[in-house]
Amino acid sequence: MIGNDIIFALSVRSVRLHFLRSVLAALGIVIGVVAIASIGMMGANMTLSVTEQLSDMANKLTVTPYRGGGGGMMGGFGGGGGSSDDDAITEKEFKTIQRIVTKYGTAYTVRSESDKIEVGSDEGRATIYGLDTETMREILTVETGEYPRSTTSVVVGPTLAERLDLKIGSKIKIGDPDKGSTTTVRVVGILEERGMSMDLSTDMAIIGSDKLFVGIYGGEGEYDQVNVVVSDLNDIETVKTAIENELNRKEDTVTVQDSSRMMESITSTVSTMTTFVMAIAGISLLVAAVSIFNVMMMSVNERVREIGILRSIGTQRAEILRMFIYEAAIIGIVGAIIGAIVSIVIGYVIVVGMIGSAEYFFAPGSIVYVPMAMTVGAAICIITGIYPAWRASNLDPIEALQNE
């Protein structure tokens, strides 16, 4: 048993005799473990949070007018009413999409325009959406108030409401008076926060009926995008291919964007960034390795005579080697354990501060970074101690005894 091993006892004794030096060496491991574990947990929580937010969007397709290569922007930031047929999806094209989608899910139209708005003395810009009133009730949730019932009433996103201090009954003037007429609408509802979304970005938007939108911007029978909601995620590719084959038969007229592909791209980017930052944090472990190497070499140089005595009374080279490796292991393991405890505390604070929620903090994909960082830290410490241990075990006993 290691607890009854005299060689292990000598290692513990050496660490105690040079306690301050050992603590400083272990501190490097603590810092390295904390850096890697905390950043890893932050990245994992960010990835899990983004994936959760986007998972509800993974079964959606966004169809926008083909604009040559790049396609339309998602979230309704395409051109508004009054555009030519080449810059809009026509009623006929929408009917075709509906026919294709019927057995797979549903499709609905979206009109959008980014325009100047005024609320009292405050001015700004917001996205104005025009949706069918029934569609609005199906896809949007009103937190306060009700859905629009007339062409002069709208609902607004929570971020916009907070920024402009909008309440039920507030009046919003839409349009730039310097460029033409303006339209005044009344807020009848404030939506629940949707967060990141691939189909509609409503948190900072004003949503009214189709009739209200057409009355302001025109474009009867023209739409900026069509959103498709597929019942079974496995049918996404089938629906996308069918729409492209039907509408882009003669020439490219629409761009079909797959939300699930976008979700994969975003999560992959977050993971890559996390790995890169963790690699930078790993430099602290290299610094710790140099510190431990220095401590172990100093320990060997200071104990040459002790090593000579141990060798003269029959201590084997393997036992001397083991004694110094034990010392490195004690420093590494103690540093790794302390680092793990500290990293959980600091990691929790960082995750809450950066993401705003610790919902996924103890998820396996997040907490796994703690034992991983501990293992890396302890392993580096032991590996760094191998050469000093080998050097100590190979000292000549007679020369060691003569050392002053």
C-alpha positions, 0 to 999 in steps of 0.5 A, a space after each residue: 500500500 502506498 500509505 505504508 510506503 517509506 519512499 512515499 513518506 520521504 516524498 511527503 516529508 520533502 514537500 513539507 520541508 519545502 512547503 512554500 516552494 511547493 505551494 508556489 509550484 502547485 499554484 501554477 497548476 491551479 491557475 492552469 486548471 482554472 483557466 482551462 476548466 472555466 473557459 471550457 465550461 463557458 464555451 460548453 454552456 454557450 454552445 448548449 444554450 445556443 443549440 437549445 435556442 436554435 433547436 426550435 428553429 431547426 425544422 424551418 426553411 426560409 424561402 427568399 427571392 434569389 438575389 445572386 449568390 448570397 440570397 436574402 437575409 434571414 429574419 425578414 431583413 429583405 426589401 420591403 413593399 413596392 419592389 419589383 417581381 424580381 425582388 419579391 416572391 409572388 402570390 403564384 410562387 407562394 401557392 406553389 410552395 403551399 402545394 409542395 408543403 401541404 403534406 409536410 407542414 405549413 407555410 406562411 408569408 412575411 412582408 418586412 421593411 426597415 423604417 424610421 419610427 418616432 415615439 414621442 420625442 424619441 427616434 430610431 429604426 425598427 423592422 416592420 413586419 406584415 403578417 396574416 392575422 391568423 398566422 400571427 396568432 399561431 407563431 407569436 405569443 403575446 405576453 401583455 395585451 392582445 393581438 391586433 384587431 385593426 389596421 391601426 394596431 400592432 404588437 411590438 417586441 420586448 426589446 423595442 418596448 423596453 428601449 422606447 418605454 412602450 406600453 399598451 396604448 402607446 402611439 408609434 409614428 412609422 415613416 420618415 416625414 422628410 421623405 413622405 407621409 407617416 402612419 401612426 399606429 397604436 400598441 395593443 400587445 407586447 410579445 414574449 422574448 424569442 431570442 435568436 431566431 432564424 425565421 422572424 427577429 421580433 424582439 426589436 420589431 413592430 408586427 402588424 397585419 398584412 393590410 397595414 403593411 400594404 397600406 404603408 408600403 404597397 406590394 399587394 401580392 408580393 412577399 419578402 419571404 415565405 417561412 416553411 415549418 416542417 412537422 418532421 425534421 427528417 423531411 427538411 431536405 426533401 421539402 427544400 429540394 422539392 421547392 428548389 426543383 419546382 421554382 428554380 426549374 428554368 432559372 434561379 428565382 428563390 433561395 431556400 435556407 435551411 435553419 438546421 444547417 445554420 444551427 450546425 454552422 453557429 454551434 461549430 463556430 462557437 466550439 472552434 472559438 472555445 477550443 482556440 481560447 482553451 489552447 491559449 489558456 493552456 499556455 499557463 500550464 506550460 509556465 507551470 511546467 517550467 516552474 515545477 521542473 525548476 523546483 524539482 531540479 533545485 530539490 535534486 541539487 539540494 539533496 545530493 548528499 541525502 541521495 548518496 546516503 540512501 544509495 549507500 544503505 541499499 536504496 535502489 535507483 528505481 526507489 530514488 526515481 519513484 521518490 522524486 516522481 511521487 513529489 511531482 505527483 503530490 504537487 500536481 494532484 494537490 494543485 489539480 484538486 484545488 484548481 478543480 474546486 476554484 474552477 467550479 466557483 469561478 466557472 459558475 460566476 463566468 457562465 452566469 455573467 456571460 450567458 445569464 443562466 447556469 441552466 447547463 452548468 452541471 450538464 455532462 458536456 459542461 462539467 466534463 472540463 473539470 476532470 479533463 483539466 485536472 488530468 492534464 494539469 496532474 499529467 504535465 506535473 508528473 511528466 515534468 518531474 521525470 527528468 529530475 527524478 531520473 537524474 537523481 536516481 543516476 547520481 553516483 553514490 560515492 560522489 554524492 556522499 562527497 558533496 557538501 
